Amino acid sequence: MDYRAAMRPRSGIGRYVAALAAELPHLGVDLRLFGVFRRGNRPGVRVAPPGSRLVGWPVPTRAVDLLGRVGLLPADRILGGCDLYHHTDFQLAEVSARTPQVMTLHDLAFLRHPEFYPEATARALALVVREAARRCAAFLVPSEATACDVEELLGIKRRRIYLAPLGVDRGFGGGAPGPPRNRRYLLAIGTLEPRKNHQRVIRALPGGVDLLVAGGRGWLDEETLALAAARPEVKLLGRVGEEELRHLVAGADGVVYPSLFEGFGLPVLEAMAAGRPVLTSDREPMRSIAGGAALLVDPEDEGALREGMGRLLDDEGLRSELMSRGPERAREFTWRACAEASLRAYEAVAG
């Protein structure tokens, strides 16, 4: 398995990779993790989960990829050989032609909505997934919506697509809030990029409440930065660690995640697991994930966003209902189930 995303400061994909790697050994998988050690790796993320083995070289990713492309050092050879290689992020390690491969496709936003990306980024990602379509025997997807996109946009037969919904880290259930704040706050989560819809959230923010945004700089984020600079009640926190994120979620008066496009929407599930009221998009897959346990709004309607955030803060009946139903719904999604679904794909491909 490609473990590189889990060795960087973790975004949603990194947390997915780490959680899946922690579960697979419990299902009898002899798991070897492909990583690249380089300056800047945080000490806590180099350790492999129990039951797995992390193998890597202290050289840049580009150097390993170059050696693989010329046939000198494919990733499966670094790992000492394997029955199957799992690409877990939007980067394809070089793998020997004889080794079966699967890939997780988290979403195809760059094909469905290329306007959300710099042109060069959308073009590069499209090349990666089209190469994967040629090379990989099966694809894991987190939602039915993404499965439909993979079938339609990449022309991949449904029999090669395996649904493996994400899970919730148990740390989000009953977490302790961080230090008390003087004012109530809503929490928005996600990299500063157009599809996360931070601009509309900032413009629609009701008075008397702070908006904390947990997410690192992304791309095409100039408007978001300008809007935040003009609103002192908006605090851009940058990328936060997993423990800090749990504290922020636990202390929030509500979590807002009206994304314009997602493959899954993990922050929705994590906030519900923590018993916080959630506002999210009335679109798939967020609608299905929420399962009636979150407030749904049209993410492009600023009036609906403003009204929804107001209800999230002040409608005690709604708050009580969402805080009760959220944890129940979140318990239906586990990393063990995600790992079991992944294993079914492995077995189908590797026999």
N, C-alpha and C positions, 0 to 999 in steps of 0.2 A: 504494500500500500504506500502511496505517496503521502508522506507525513509532513511535507514542507509547510503547508498552510498552518499547521498546529505549532510550528516552531517559530513563527512570527508572532508579534503582538496580535492577539486573536480577534478577528472579525467573526461574523456568523459562520463562515465556511471553516475557519480554524477551529471553532468550538465543535462543529459537526465532526470534523476529522478526529479530534481528540476523543470525543465521546464514542464514536464508532470503534476506534482502536481499543478503547477500554473494554468494550463489550464483547468483541469477537473472540478473544481467547476463552471466554466462558462458554462459547459454543463449540469448542474443540478445534478452532482454527489455529494453526501454527503461523503466527503473524510476524512478518518481518517488515519493518518500517523504513522507507527510503527517506533520508534527510540530508540536508547540507548544512554543516556547521560553518558559521562565518561570524565575523565581528558584528556585534549588535544583537546576537541571539541572547535572549534573557535567560538567566541561569535556571529558572524554574521550568522552562519549556523544553529542555533538552532530555528530560528523563522519560523513558518509554513507559507506557502503562504496564502493570504487572502482567506477565504471561506473554509479552511481546519482546522483540529485539529491535533496537534502533541501530541502523547502519548508515554511515554517512562519511563524507570526506570534508576536510576543512578547506574547501575551495568554493569559489562563487558558483551559483547555479548555472550561469551561462557557460562556464568552463566545462562542467559536467555534461550539459546538453550538447556542446560542440563535440566533445569526445564521443558521445553516444551517436551523433549523426554520422560520424566517419567510421562507425563500427568498432571503435576501440574500447568503449566503456558503457554499454547499455545498463540501465538501472537494474534489470534482473540479474545481471552478472555481478554488480556491486553487492547485491543481496545474497549472493551465493546460489542463485537459481531459485525458481519458484514455479508452482503449478499455475498461477494466475497473477496478473498485475492489475491493481485497481488505481486508476487515475482519479483523484478526489477533488481537483480544482481545475480551473480553466488553463492548465498548462500540461502539455503532454511530454512526459519524460520519454527518452528514447528507450525502446524495449526490443529485445530480439524477436525476430519474426515468428519464431516457433512458440513463443509464450502467449497464451490467450490473454486478452485484455478486456476490461470493462471500464466504464467511466461514469462518474456522477455528473449529470447536467442539472445544475441548481436552478437555472432559468435560461431563457433565450431572449432576454430583454434587448440585447444589442442587435438582434435580428427583427424582433417585433417592433421595437421603437428605437431605431438607430439615432434619432434626434436627441436622445438622452445622453449620448456619448460623444466625445471628440471623434471626428471622422476616422482618424488613424486607429484609435482604440477599437471602435466597432468593426473596422475592417480586419484587424489582427485577431480579434476574438472569433469572428466568422470563419477565418481560415483555420483556427484551432479546431472548432467543432466539426467543420467539414472534413478535416483530416481524421478526426476521431470517428466520424461516421464510416469512413473507409476502413479504419484500422481495428475498431473495437467490435467485439461480438455481442455485447449487451450494454444497456445504459440504465442506470439507476436515476430515478427522478423523485422529488419530494411531494409532488401533488399531481392530481389528475389534470389540472390545467397545464402543467408543464409537459405531461405525457402527450397531450393533444398538440402542443406546440412542436415537440420533437418529431412527432409523426408528420405534421403538416409542413413544417419549415425545413426539416432535414430529409424528409422522405424515408424515414426509418420505419420498418414494419413493426406493428404493435407487439409482435411476439418477441422482439428484442428489447422491449422497454419494461422495466420492473419498477413498480411503485414502492417506495420506501420512505414514508413520512418521517419527519424528524421527531425528536423527543425533547423532554424538558429535564434539565439538570435539577436534581432534588434540592440543590442549594437555593432555588428560587421559591420553594415553599416555606413560608414562615420565617423568611430572613429578617434580620434586625435592621431598622433604618439607620442611616448615618447620623451625624450630628444634627441637632434640631436647627431649623431655619426660622427666620423672623416672619416670612411670608409663605403662603401656600405656593405650591409649584406643580406644574404639569411637566411631564418628562417626554421628550421626543428622542427617539433612538434611530441612529443610522448615519452612514457616511454622508457628507455634504455633497450630494449629487442630485440632478434634477428629478429623478423618479421618486426620491424619498419625500418630495413635496414640502420641504421645510419653508419655502417662500410663502405659500398660501397659509400655512399654520401661523407663521409670524404675523402676517397681515391680518389674520382673523382672530388673533389672540384677544380674549376679553380683558377688561381692566381688572385691577386688583389681584393679579396672580402673576408669578414669574413663569417663564418657560426655560427649562434647562434642556440643552441639546447635547446628547452624548454621541459623538461620532467624529471621526477624523476628517481632515480635508480630503476632498475627492477631486472632482473635475466639474467644470462649468458651474462653479460655486460662487462667482463674484456677486451675483444678485443676493444670494443668501447672506453673504458677509456684510454687504452694504445695508440690508434691511436690519440685521442684528445690531450693527453699530449704531443705528438710529433709534433703537429701542433699548433703554437701560434695563428693562425687566427681562430681556432675553440674554441668557448666559450660554455662550458656546464653550463647552467643557473639553472639546477635543476627544481623542480616543481615550477611553477609560478601561481599566483592568476589570477582570471578571468579578472580583470581590467588590470593587467600588460600584459596578453596575448593579449588583444585587442590592446594595445599600440604597442606591438611588431609586430603584424600582420600589423597594419596600417603603420608602418614605414619601413617595409621590402621592399627591391627591388624585392623580389620574395619569394614564399613559396614552399618548396620542401617536398613532401610526397610520396616517391616511396615505399610504404609499400609492403611487400611480400604477405600479406594476411590480409583482413579486412572483418568485417561484414557490415560496412557502409563507414567509412572514413569521420567523421564529420569535421576535420580540413580543408579538401579540400573545403567543402561547406562554412565554415566560412571565409576562405581566399578569396574566390570568392565574398562573400557578401561584404567584405571590399574593393573590387576593386583591389586586388593585383593579379599579374600574378602567376599562379600556375603550378607546374610540379608534375605529379602523375603517378601512374602505369597504364600501358595499360592492366589492368586486371579488372575483375568484383569484387566488384561492383563500384570501383572508375571510371571506364570508363562510366558507365551509369549515375552516379551522376554528373560527369563533363559535360556530354551532349554537348561536343564540345567546352566547354568554358575553357579548361585547356590543357596544353601540355602533351601528353601521351608518355611514354617511357617504354622500357623493364627494369624492376627494377633490373634484374640480370646482365645487360650489363653495365659495368662501362664506356665504351667508349660512349654509348648512354646517360648515365647520365651526363658525362662531357660536351658533346655537347649540351644537353638539358639545363643544367644550364647556359652555355654560351649564348645560344639563349635567355633564360629568362632574362638575364642581358642586352644584347647588341642588340638584334633584335627589333628595335623600332616598326616596323610594327606589329610583333607578340605581343609585349607588349601592344600596343594600342588596338589590337583586343581582347586580353584576358581581359584587364581591362574594356573594354566596355561590353563584353558578360557575364563576371562572375556575376556581380550583378543581371542581368536579369535572369540568370539561377537560382541563389540562391533564388530569390523571389518565385520560384515555390515550395519551401520546407518550411512549417510552422509548428510550434509546435501545432497550433490549429488543423491542419489536422492530425497530429500524435495522438492527444488526441481523435479526432473523430473516427479514426480507432481503437484505443484502446477500446473506448466505445462500438463499434460494437462487439468486442470480449467479453466484459463483459456481454452485453445483451444476447448474444448467450449462454453463460455459465450459467448465473444466472437467465435467463428467464425474 
